[in-house]
Amino acid sequence: MKINRSPSAVHHAKTLSDHPPLHPGLYRLKRALAGLGLALIGVALLGGLLLMLGGYPASLLPLIMVFTLLLSLPLWVGTALNPPVTATEDGLIVRPMFGRVQFVPWDAIRAIRPHPLLATDEGLERLLFGRRAVQGREGVLVVVRGALPVRFRLAAWIGGLGNVAVFGISRATHRDYQRLLRIIQRRASLVEQ
């Protein structure tokens, strides 16, 4: 039986749990700043292209444009890394910061890996976030094959996971993180590696 992968078809599936951002105001601020950063990079690239087409004598301009484009990669990865997630009977509904809602069927989830961007040193945690934040920052990357767009693959490539797509879930970014992790492990028949 083939699963309809379109997000609109999934809205009729039974919702198991919803996991919005833990701090919605902070998430909206991150979204606004990421959008502003990407817009500024786009304007800078467009300006450089117009200068090149106008015959501006700057031999380093193409190199500056490539460097500017490379600097946008962390912003693109950030827009896909820890999206709000809803678990349904058929799979996960992933809501990236920008773009369409994505549906990930359970059979597309290949693995769960430790989240490399979370601090694990208790002393560093205390220094960066204070005493009350030292309750352990748990999180994983969910490795997906073939169901997510390019920026999710970019996050996997930067993380050294190859030609797959990933998104992260963590206690610091998702409400009811432990429940979401258990649902993913049970439904996709996975254990953390």
Backbone as ProteinMPNN parsed JSONL, in Angstrom:
{"seq_chain_A": "MKINRSPSAVHHAKTLSDHPPLHPGLYRLKRALAGLGLALIGVALLGGLLLMLGGYPASLLPLIMVFTLLLSLPLWVGTALNPPVTATEDGLIVRPMFGRVQFVPWDAIRAIRPHPLLATDEGLERLLFGRRAVQGREGVLVVVRGALPVRFRLAAWIGGLGNVAVFGISRATHRDYQRLLRIIQRRASLVEQ", "coords_chain_A": {"N_chain_A": [[0.83, -1.174, 0.0], [0.671, 2.123, -0.942], [1.752, 5.128, 0.517], [0.27, 8.295, 0.631], [2.169, 11.058, 0.203], [1.725, 13.783, 0.395], [1.392, 16.809, 2.255], [-1.22, 17.821, 2.639], [-2.868, 15.608, 2.464], [-2.175, 14.292, 4.74], [-3.272, 15.693, 6.818], [-5.635, 14.541, 7.425], [-4.989, 12.28, 8.727], [-4.731, 10.561, 11.858], [-3.666, 12.448, 14.583], [-0.936, 11.872, 16.642], [0.745, 13.221, 18.432], [1.689, 16.622, 19.129], [4.381, 18.832, 18.634], [5.362, 21.714, 19.196], [7.564, 24.675, 19.068], [9.538, 25.07, 22.023], [9.897, 27.562, 23.147], [8.012, 29.82, 21.871], [8.145, 32.616, 21.26], [10.909, 33.138, 21.124], [11.495, 31.453, 18.994], [10.086, 32.744, 16.911], [11.576, 35.116, 16.844], [14.106, 34.118, 16.063], [13.378, 33.202, 13.541], [12.679, 35.612, 12.264], [15.163, 36.949, 12.326], [16.78, 35.165, 10.87], [15.464, 35.276, 8.395], [15.861, 37.991, 7.781], [18.672, 38.019, 7.61], [19.112, 36.247, 5.428], [17.776, 37.67, 3.45], [19.36, 40.006, 3.316], [21.772, 38.895, 2.457], [20.937, 37.98, -0.033], [20.371, 40.454, -1.28], [22.955, 41.533, -1.286], [24.263, 39.713, -2.984], [22.795, 40.098, -5.346], [23.388, 42.803, -5.804], [26.171, 42.608, -6.247], [26.153, 41.067, -8.579], [24.86, 42.841, -10.346], [26.77, 44.884, -10.384], [28.882, 43.497, -11.621], [27.742, 42.933, -14.128], [27.432, 45.5, -15.011], [29.941, 46.242, -15.65], [31.783, 47.009, -13.723], [35.033, 47.524, -12.558], [36.231, 45.242, -10.81], [38.142, 42.782, -9.828], [38.051, 40.966, -7.776], [35.424, 40.677, -7.136], [33.749, 38.434, -8.019], [34.836, 36.412, -6.366], [34.267, 37.446, -3.838], [31.497, 37.315, -3.94], [31.081, 34.529, -4.033], [32.149, 33.832, -1.554], [30.343, 35.212, 0.111], [28.013, 33.807, -0.492], [28.737, 31.301, 0.563], [28.803, 32.011, 3.234], [26.128, 32.148, 3.771], [25.279, 29.562, 4.175], [25.213, 28.485, 6.919], [22.939, 29.856, 7.839], [20.898, 28.818, 6.183], [21.0, 26.134, 6.979], [20.263, 26.466, 9.636], [17.581, 27.173, 9.339], [16.365, 24.797, 8.891], [17.038, 22.999, 10.855], [15.898, 22.462, 13.576], [12.913, 22.012, 13.395], [9.382, 22.648, 14.148], [7.363, 19.805, 14.921], [4.892, 17.386, 14.103], [3.526, 14.375, 15.093], [1.954, 11.769, 13.388], [-0.282, 9.02, 12.608], [0.615, 8.064, 10.172], [3.134, 9.184, 9.717], [5.617, 11.793, 10.142], [4.907, 15.253, 10.376], [6.638, 17.907, 9.299], [7.56, 21.189, 9.971], [9.313, 23.48, 8.544], [11.218, 26.561, 9.09], [10.939, 28.289, 6.888], [9.142, 27.964, 3.851], [7.35, 25.127, 2.43], [5.228, 22.921, 4.33], [6.413, 19.758, 5.266], [6.063, 16.255, 4.708], [7.019, 13.302, 6.296], [7.123, 10.0, 5.861], [6.895, 7.11, 8.024], [8.486, 4.974, 7.122], [10.528, 6.245, 5.769], [12.319, 7.193, 7.573], [15.514, 6.618, 8.609], [17.505, 6.437, 10.621], [18.57, 7.358, 13.946], [20.623, 9.753, 15.265], [23.134, 11.025, 17.552], [22.816, 14.454, 18.493], [24.963, 16.723, 17.13], [25.308, 19.434, 17.647], [24.67, 20.168, 20.199], [25.666, 21.156, 23.395], [27.659, 19.161, 25.573], [29.215, 19.221, 27.769], [29.18, 19.682, 31.169], [30.328, 21.753, 32.701], [30.782, 23.72, 30.748], [28.148, 24.135, 29.985], [27.119, 25.281, 32.362], [28.592, 27.639, 32.432], [27.778, 28.922, 30.035], [24.918, 28.948, 30.123], [24.035, 29.197, 32.729], [23.183, 28.145, 36.12], [20.637, 26.88, 36.341], [20.182, 25.781, 33.845], [21.589, 23.481, 33.63], [20.474, 20.907, 33.345], [20.888, 18.969, 31.588], [21.252, 18.724, 28.201], [19.488, 17.282, 25.951], [19.231, 15.649, 22.793], [18.59, 14.653, 19.373], [19.483, 13.805, 15.991], [17.342, 13.202, 13.343], [17.533, 10.972, 10.83], [16.716, 10.966, 7.468], [15.61, 9.456, 4.474], [15.135, 10.566, 1.278], [12.741, 12.206, 1.581], [12.748, 14.885, 2.191], [13.54, 18.36, 1.373], [16.374, 20.068, -0.242], [17.803, 21.769, 1.626], [17.679, 20.375, 4.026], [19.246, 18.232, 3.403], [21.637, 19.539, 3.118], [22.184, 20.183, 5.775], [22.723, 17.599, 6.722], [24.96, 16.957, 5.189], [26.849, 18.859, 6.065], [27.029, 17.969, 8.657], [28.379, 15.627, 8.241], [27.066, 13.28, 7.444], [26.508, 12.347, 4.93], [24.659, 11.685, 1.86], [21.889, 12.134, 2.758], [18.944, 13.327, 4.433], [18.463, 15.444, 7.268], [16.871, 16.356, 10.353], [16.667, 18.059, 13.445], [15.721, 17.211, 16.803], [15.148, 18.265, 20.106], [15.4, 18.582, 23.69], [15.595, 21.228, 24.367], [14.36, 22.587, 22.31], [11.87, 21.543, 21.567], [8.549, 20.938, 22.667], [7.633, 18.473, 24.989], [9.671, 16.58, 24.375], [10.735, 13.974, 25.022], [8.543, 12.264, 24.649], [8.08, 12.57, 21.886], [10.487, 11.51, 20.878], [10.265, 8.819, 21.753], [7.995, 8.042, 20.286], [8.954, 8.266, 17.635], [11.038, 6.369, 17.701], [9.585, 4.013, 18.232], [7.617, 3.878, 16.145], [9.164, 4.011, 13.81], [10.788, 1.903, 14.182], [13.382, 2.085, 15.454], [16.474, 2.576, 17.249], [18.519, 4.706, 19.285], [21.71, 5.432, 17.967]], "CA_chain_A": [[0.0, 0.0, 0.0], [1.47, 3.322, -1.069], [1.308, 6.238, 1.361], [0.236, 9.605, -0.011], [3.145, 11.856, 0.932], [1.428, 15.214, 0.391], [0.979, 17.268, 3.579], [-2.664, 18.017, 2.744], [-3.486, 14.307, 2.702], [-1.838, 13.862, 6.077], [-4.104, 16.386, 7.795], [-6.751, 13.665, 7.769], [-4.477, 11.189, 9.551], [-4.889, 10.792, 13.291], [-2.503, 13.044, 15.216], [-0.494, 11.206, 17.859], [1.218, 14.278, 19.337], [2.164, 17.843, 18.479], [5.58, 19.281, 19.331], [5.748, 23.047, 18.738], [8.76, 25.171, 19.743], [9.447, 25.205, 23.477], [9.776, 29.004, 23.394], [7.509, 30.35, 20.595], [8.645, 33.966, 21.009], [12.298, 33.01, 20.684], [11.459, 30.849, 17.654], [9.699, 33.805, 15.973], [12.723, 36.016, 16.723], [15.097, 33.427, 15.226], [12.854, 33.187, 12.175], [12.803, 36.964, 11.719], [16.583, 37.26, 12.111], [17.261, 34.341, 9.755], [14.893, 35.855, 7.174], [16.57, 39.24, 7.512], [20.025, 37.675, 7.168], [19.053, 35.696, 4.073], [17.398, 38.765, 2.543], [20.542, 40.863, 3.138], [22.725, 38.168, 1.61], [20.376, 38.028, -1.385], [20.583, 41.809, -1.812], [24.388, 41.683, -1.544], [24.584, 38.941, -4.191], [22.189, 40.793, -6.482], [24.199, 44.003, -6.041], [27.43, 42.198, -6.865], [25.867, 40.653, -9.949], [24.597, 44.057, -11.129], [28.061, 45.551, -10.592], [29.642, 42.733, -12.622], [27.118, 43.134, -15.436], [27.629, 46.903, -15.386], [31.322, 46.469, -16.059], [32.578, 47.562, -12.625], [36.343, 46.867, -12.612], [36.627, 44.635, -9.54], [38.476, 41.401, -10.145], [37.741, 40.114, -6.638], [33.978, 40.655, -6.909], [33.205, 37.064, -8.054], [35.292, 35.694, -5.181], [33.485, 37.983, -2.719], [30.139, 36.777, -4.055], [31.125, 33.12, -3.633], [32.346, 33.828, -0.104], [29.069, 35.631, 0.692], [27.103, 32.67, -0.633], [29.149, 30.301, 1.539], [28.411, 32.483, 4.559], [24.69, 31.948, 3.964], [24.994, 28.158, 4.464], [24.716, 28.255, 8.285], [21.562, 30.348, 7.971], [20.017, 27.835, 5.554], [20.959, 24.969, 7.853], [19.492, 26.858, 10.818], [16.146, 27.219, 9.053], [15.863, 23.428, 8.76], [17.617, 22.099, 11.852], [15.006, 22.043, 14.654], [11.57, 22.507, 13.067], [8.246, 22.068, 14.868], [7.022, 18.494, 14.369], [3.671, 16.718, 14.548], [3.544, 12.942, 14.813], [0.657, 11.208, 13.014], [-0.224, 7.575, 12.419], [1.31, 7.756, 8.921], [4.487, 9.723, 9.688], [5.852, 13.077, 10.8], [4.714, 16.499, 9.638], [7.754, 18.785, 9.661], [7.27, 22.572, 9.574], [10.537, 24.294, 8.57], [11.011, 28.001, 9.273], [10.49, 28.862, 5.623], [8.787, 26.976, 2.846], [6.193, 24.257, 2.609], [5.196, 21.853, 5.321], [6.915, 18.519, 4.676], [5.617, 15.018, 5.332], [8.023, 12.236, 6.315], [6.511, 8.736, 6.281], [7.72, 6.367, 8.982], [9.482, 4.121, 6.46], [11.624, 7.06, 5.235], [13.259, 7.474, 8.666], [16.532, 5.572, 8.547], [18.313, 6.308, 11.838], [18.623, 8.456, 14.906], [22.019, 9.983, 15.638], [23.295, 12.084, 18.558], [22.809, 15.806, 17.936], [26.326, 17.233, 17.333], [25.354, 20.855, 17.974], [24.286, 20.39, 21.583], [26.785, 21.081, 24.328], [27.552, 18.016, 26.462], [30.087, 19.462, 28.905], [28.393, 20.335, 32.219], [30.983, 23.011, 33.062], [30.487, 24.668, 29.67], [26.715, 24.442, 30.114], [26.94, 26.203, 33.48], [29.172, 28.917, 32.04], [26.987, 29.546, 28.977], [23.485, 29.062, 30.347], [23.692, 29.372, 34.136], [22.975, 26.948, 36.924], [19.37, 26.179, 36.121], [20.158, 25.133, 32.531], [22.431, 22.296, 33.65], [19.65, 19.73, 33.521], [21.199, 18.073, 30.489], [20.671, 19.114, 26.916], [19.329, 16.076, 25.156], [18.723, 15.849, 21.446], [19.031, 13.722, 18.339], [19.197, 14.101, 14.596], [16.544, 12.17, 12.693], [18.07, 10.789, 9.48], [15.61, 10.653, 6.568], [16.023, 9.191, 3.093], [14.251, 10.876, 0.169], [11.452, 12.847, 1.818], [12.907, 16.291, 2.551], [14.253, 19.13, 0.343], [17.834, 20.217, -0.269], [18.442, 22.371, 2.806], [17.81, 19.326, 5.034], [20.418, 17.458, 2.968], [22.79, 20.382, 3.428], [22.463, 19.987, 7.197], [23.352, 16.282, 6.861], [26.292, 17.013, 4.573], [27.72, 19.602, 6.986], [27.221, 17.097, 9.814], [29.163, 14.463, 7.863], [26.224, 12.093, 7.341], [26.369, 11.925, 3.538], [23.54, 12.101, 1.013], [20.592, 11.911, 3.397], [18.434, 14.566, 5.009], [18.301, 15.358, 8.722], [16.359, 17.459, 11.149], [16.948, 17.794, 14.844], [14.759, 17.426, 17.87], [15.865, 18.317, 21.373], [14.643, 19.032, 24.849], [15.644, 22.691, 24.41], [13.627, 23.208, 21.2], [10.553, 20.94, 21.325], [7.72, 20.552, 23.808], [7.434, 17.034, 25.18], [10.714, 15.945, 23.56], [10.874, 12.537, 25.296], [7.43, 11.561, 24.011], [8.343, 12.567, 20.449], [11.568, 10.559, 20.627], [9.725, 7.461, 21.911], [7.109, 7.771, 19.145], [9.788, 8.038, 16.454], [11.73, 5.087, 17.853], [8.633, 2.904, 18.145], [6.961, 3.816, 14.84], [10.142, 3.763, 12.744], [11.552, 0.724, 14.61], [14.774, 2.522, 15.579], [17.054, 2.912, 18.548], [19.59, 5.688, 19.112], [23.001, 4.784, 17.683]], "C_chain_A": [[0.876, 1.238, 0.0], [0.871, 4.443, -0.229], [1.33, 7.511, 0.554], [1.106, 10.545, 0.804], [2.821, 13.347, 0.971], [0.931, 15.646, 1.769], [-0.528, 17.444, 3.712], [-3.38, 16.699, 3.011], [-3.259, 13.841, 4.134], [-2.712, 14.543, 7.126], [-5.3, 15.536, 8.211], [-6.297, 12.485, 8.614], [-4.621, 11.561, 11.022], [-3.582, 11.329, 13.868], [-2.191, 12.306, 16.504], [-0.025, 12.22, 18.893], [1.743, 15.448, 18.511], [3.316, 18.392, 19.308], [6.04, 20.629, 18.77], [7.036, 23.495, 19.438], [8.519, 25.343, 21.245], [9.242, 26.66, 23.871], [9.326, 29.675, 22.095], [8.018, 31.751, 20.266], [10.081, 33.959, 20.511], [12.373, 32.418, 19.279], [11.079, 31.901, 16.606], [10.837, 34.804, 15.769], [13.809, 35.397, 15.852], [14.667, 33.427, 13.763], [13.007, 34.554, 11.523], [14.267, 37.305, 11.413], [17.168, 36.433, 10.963], [16.735, 34.884, 8.434], [15.59, 37.141, 6.785], [17.977, 38.962, 6.994], [20.043, 37.135, 5.749], [18.666, 36.767, 3.055], [18.592, 39.682, 2.281], [21.594, 40.191, 2.265], [22.234, 38.163, 0.167], [20.582, 39.384, -2.039], [22.057, 42.02, -2.148], [24.796, 40.923, -2.816], [24.018, 39.593, -5.441], [22.978, 42.062, -6.826], [25.522, 43.676, -6.708], [27.242, 41.778, -8.311], [25.615, 41.863, -10.846], [25.883, 44.838, -11.384], [28.891, 44.832, -11.65], [29.075, 42.957, -14.019], [27.292, 44.565, -15.933], [29.061, 47.231, -15.761], [32.184, 47.085, -14.973], [33.907, 46.815, -12.563], [36.784, 46.341, -11.234], [36.881, 43.15, -9.774], [38.152, 40.449, -8.992], [36.236, 39.977, -6.382], [33.387, 39.242, -7.024], [33.606, 36.24, -6.822], [34.52, 36.161, -3.942], [32.063, 37.432, -2.751], [30.085, 35.31, -3.639], [31.281, 33.01, -2.123], [31.054, 34.225, 0.62], [28.051, 34.504, 0.627], [27.447, 31.568, 0.369], [28.759, 30.707, 2.962], [26.914, 32.313, 4.818], [24.353, 30.505, 4.352], [24.552, 27.914, 5.906], [23.296, 28.777, 8.507], [20.57, 29.371, 7.357], [19.886, 26.589, 6.418], [20.112, 25.275, 9.087], [17.997, 26.894, 10.576], [15.535, 25.815, 8.981], [16.217, 22.532, 9.939], [16.645, 21.602, 12.916], [13.581, 22.53, 14.415], [10.508, 21.942, 14.004], [7.776, 20.795, 14.148], [5.683, 18.032, 14.946], [3.76, 15.258, 14.14], [2.121, 12.477, 14.505], [0.809, 9.698, 12.873], [0.594, 7.195, 11.189], [2.753, 8.231, 8.874], [4.581, 11.026, 10.449], [5.527, 14.222, 9.851], [5.754, 17.471, 10.169], [7.459, 20.169, 9.114], [8.549, 23.409, 9.649], [10.212, 25.776, 8.721], [10.432, 28.659, 8.033], [10.143, 27.735, 4.664], [7.602, 26.13, 3.255], [6.356, 23.305, 3.783], [5.601, 20.564, 4.617], [6.372, 17.318, 5.429], [6.698, 13.965, 5.192], [7.336, 10.954, 6.772], [7.458, 7.961, 7.202], [8.788, 5.53, 8.289], [10.624, 4.913, 5.826], [12.658, 7.398, 6.311], [14.222, 6.303, 8.768], [17.285, 5.366, 9.858], [18.1, 7.51, 12.739], [20.07, 8.56, 15.353], [22.083, 11.033, 16.749], [23.398, 13.449, 17.874], [24.177, 16.445, 18.181], [26.392, 18.689, 17.763], [24.91, 21.178, 19.393], [25.499, 20.224, 22.479], [26.581, 19.891, 25.272], [28.423, 18.175, 27.697], [29.32, 20.249, 29.966], [29.002, 21.674, 32.638], [30.719, 24.098, 32.023], [29.023, 25.084, 29.715], [26.489, 25.495, 31.203], [27.462, 27.591, 33.121], [28.29, 29.645, 31.033], [25.551, 29.844, 29.375], [23.078, 29.223, 31.802], [23.373, 28.056, 34.812], [21.716, 26.167, 36.564], [19.305, 25.459, 34.782], [20.94, 23.829, 32.511], [21.595, 21.058, 33.96], [19.886, 18.739, 32.39], [20.486, 18.495, 29.217], [20.643, 17.879, 26.045], [18.815, 16.425, 23.775], [19.302, 14.839, 20.48], [18.78, 14.333, 16.964], [18.431, 12.914, 14.021], [16.993, 12.109, 11.232], [16.96, 10.25, 8.581], [16.157, 10.422, 5.163], [14.886, 9.574, 2.151], [12.963, 11.623, 0.417], [11.55, 14.343, 2.106], [13.726, 17.032, 1.497], [15.737, 19.347, 0.65], [18.425, 20.785, 1.014], [18.558, 21.375, 3.958], [18.983, 18.411, 4.682], [21.703, 18.225, 3.26], [23.182, 20.231, 4.895], [23.149, 18.645, 7.428], [24.769, 16.296, 6.309], [27.276, 17.737, 5.491], [28.006, 18.767, 8.231], [27.987, 15.822, 9.509], [28.367, 13.177, 7.727], [25.965, 11.644, 5.912], [25.114, 12.431, 2.861], [22.193, 11.641, 1.593], [20.103, 13.28, 3.861], [18.289, 14.371, 6.512], [17.516, 16.557, 9.236], [16.549, 17.062, 12.602], [15.726, 17.965, 15.72], [15.555, 17.442, 19.163], [14.95, 18.812, 22.478], [14.578, 20.561, 24.892], [14.788, 23.346, 23.324], [12.219, 22.679, 21.0], [9.832, 20.64, 22.636], [7.563, 19.04, 23.802], [8.392, 16.216, 24.3], [10.777, 14.434, 23.767], [9.763, 11.731, 24.622], [7.638, 11.468, 22.5], [9.423, 11.546, 20.098], [11.064, 9.119, 20.736], [8.819, 7.087, 20.729], [7.924, 7.459, 17.893], [10.478, 6.685, 16.549], [10.778, 3.912, 17.665], [8.06, 2.766, 16.734], [7.931, 3.499, 13.703], [11.034, 2.57, 13.061], [13.043, 1.033, 14.694], [15.173, 2.613, 17.037], [18.202, 3.868, 18.282], [20.902, 4.968, 18.94], [24.137, 5.649, 18.145]], "O_chain_A": [[1.741, 1.382, 0.864], [-0.336, 4.684, -0.252], [2.309, 7.786, -0.141], [0.815, 10.803, 1.972], [3.596, 14.113, 1.545], [0.139, 14.937, 2.39], [-1.07, 17.237, 4.797], [-4.392, 16.676, 3.711], [-4.06, 13.082, 4.678], [-2.873, 14.01, 8.225], [-5.911, 15.794, 9.249], [-7.129, 11.762, 9.162], [-4.63, 12.74, 11.377], [-2.519, 10.74, 13.669], [-3.061, 12.131, 17.357], [-0.347, 12.109, 20.076], [2.175, 15.291, 17.369], [3.244, 18.418, 20.537], [6.979, 20.693, 17.977], [7.548, 22.784, 20.303], [7.426, 25.717, 21.671], [8.507, 26.959, 24.812], [10.172, 30.065, 21.29], [8.295, 32.044, 19.103], [10.427, 34.69, 19.583], [13.208, 32.825, 18.471], [11.68, 31.948, 15.533], [11.047, 35.287, 14.656], [14.374, 36.075, 14.994], [15.483, 33.625, 12.862], [13.415, 34.65, 10.366], [14.57, 37.88, 10.368], [17.963, 36.943, 10.173], [17.476, 34.948, 7.453], [15.881, 37.369, 5.611], [18.426, 39.602, 6.043], [20.895, 37.522, 4.949], [19.168, 36.771, 1.931], [18.814, 40.092, 1.142], [22.23, 40.84, 1.434], [23.03, 38.324, -0.759], [20.927, 39.461, -3.218], [22.379, 42.616, -3.176], [25.577, 41.428, -3.623], [24.68, 39.638, -6.478], [23.205, 42.358, -7.999], [25.951, 44.377, -7.625], [28.068, 42.091, -9.169], [26.099, 41.91, -11.977], [26.071, 45.391, -12.467], [29.532, 45.476, -12.481], [29.824, 43.147, -14.977], [27.298, 44.811, -17.139], [29.366, 48.36, -16.146], [33.237, 47.643, -15.282], [33.911, 45.585, -12.518], [37.627, 46.954, -10.579], [35.943, 42.363, -9.903], [37.996, 39.248, -9.212], [35.83, 39.229, -5.493], [32.573, 38.877, -6.176], [32.804, 35.465, -6.302], [34.164, 35.345, -3.092], [31.492, 37.118, -1.707], [29.144, 34.892, -2.965], [30.621, 32.19, -1.485], [30.713, 33.627, 1.641], [27.311, 34.274, 1.583], [26.55, 30.967, 0.96], [28.428, 29.859, 3.79], [26.482, 32.334, 5.97], [23.242, 30.246, 4.815], [23.581, 27.186, 6.109], [22.538, 28.195, 9.283], [19.515, 29.115, 7.937], [18.791, 26.049, 6.573], [19.33, 24.433, 9.53], [17.217, 26.67, 11.501], [14.313, 25.671, 9.007], [15.734, 21.402, 10.01], [16.577, 20.394, 13.138], [13.09, 23.377, 15.161], [10.703, 20.877, 14.592], [7.792, 20.726, 12.919], [5.384, 18.256, 16.119], [4.035, 14.942, 12.983], [1.194, 12.755, 15.265], [1.911, 9.166, 13.006], [1.201, 6.124, 11.157], [3.532, 7.728, 8.064], [3.738, 11.331, 11.292], [5.838, 14.161, 8.661], [5.749, 17.815, 11.351], [7.144, 20.319, 7.934], [8.846, 23.987, 10.695], [9.075, 26.197, 8.508], [9.533, 29.495, 8.129], [10.779, 26.681, 4.671], [6.946, 26.373, 4.269], [7.467, 22.94, 4.169], [5.173, 20.311, 3.491], [6.235, 17.357, 6.652], [7.233, 13.755, 4.103], [6.997, 10.827, 7.948], [8.674, 8.144, 7.153], [9.891, 5.389, 8.817], [11.603, 4.313, 5.382], [13.759, 7.843, 5.988], [13.82, 5.159, 8.982], [17.666, 4.24, 10.177], [17.53, 8.526, 12.342], [20.672, 7.57, 15.771], [21.171, 11.851, 16.871], [23.995, 13.573, 16.805], [24.527, 16.692, 19.335], [27.447, 19.141, 18.208], [24.788, 22.351, 19.749], [26.264, 19.27, 22.338], [25.462, 19.639, 25.719], [28.37, 17.332, 28.593], [28.859, 21.359, 29.7], [28.27, 22.628, 32.901], [30.463, 25.251, 32.37], [28.698, 26.253, 29.506], [25.765, 26.47, 30.999], [26.846, 28.599, 33.465], [28.073, 30.85, 31.158], [25.015, 30.888, 29.003], [21.89, 29.373, 32.091], [23.302, 27.004, 34.177], [21.736, 24.939, 36.492], [18.445, 24.597, 34.599], [20.96, 23.137, 31.493], [22.004, 20.239, 34.783], [19.144, 17.765, 32.258], [19.26, 18.606, 29.181], [21.658, 17.482, 25.473], [18.056, 17.379, 23.605], [20.354, 14.247, 20.723], [17.975, 15.251, 16.805], [18.829, 11.762, 14.197], [16.848, 13.081, 10.491], [16.343, 9.226, 8.876], [17.067, 11.124, 4.724], [13.805, 8.989, 2.208], [12.129, 11.673, -0.487], [10.521, 15.004, 2.251], [14.525, 16.413, 0.795], [16.265, 18.874, 1.656], [19.474, 20.312, 1.452], [19.452, 21.514, 4.792], [19.639, 17.874, 5.575], [22.727, 17.635, 3.605], [24.367, 20.16, 5.222], [24.065, 18.558, 8.245], [25.675, 15.71, 6.901], [28.405, 17.282, 5.674], [29.096, 18.846, 8.797], [28.226, 15.014, 10.407], [28.925, 12.09, 7.878], [25.268, 10.653, 5.701], [24.569, 13.471, 3.231], [21.469, 10.858, 0.978], [20.799, 14.28, 3.686], [18.023, 13.262, 6.976], [17.507, 17.626, 8.626], [16.585, 15.879, 12.94], [14.824, 18.749, 15.424], [16.535, 16.709, 19.298], [13.883, 19.376, 22.234], [13.608, 21.124, 25.399], [14.514, 24.543, 23.405], [11.429, 23.324, 20.31], [10.434, 20.149, 23.591], [7.385, 18.417, 22.756], [7.984, 15.298, 23.588], [10.862, 13.684, 22.794], [10.008, 10.649, 24.089], [7.402, 10.419, 21.901], [9.284, 10.802, 19.127], [11.404, 8.285, 19.897], [8.869, 5.962, 20.232], [7.626, 6.505, 17.174], [10.499, 5.933, 15.574], [11.125, 2.926, 17.014], [8.019, 1.665, 16.187], [7.574, 2.807, 12.75], [11.941, 2.255, 12.29], [13.866, 0.344, 14.09], [14.334, 2.712, 17.932], [18.793, 3.857, 17.202], [21.196, 4.013, 19.659], [25.299, 5.275, 17.993]]}, "name": "protein", "num_of_chains": 1, "seq": "MKINRSPSAVHHAKTLSDHPPLHPGLYRLKRALAGLGLALIGVALLGGLLLMLGGYPASLLPLIMVFTLLLSLPLWVGTALNPPVTATEDGLIVRPMFGRVQFVPWDAIRAIRPHPLLATDEGLERLLFGRRAVQGREGVLVVVRGALPVRFRLAAWIGGLGNVAVFGISRATHRDYQRLLRIIQRRASLVEQ"}
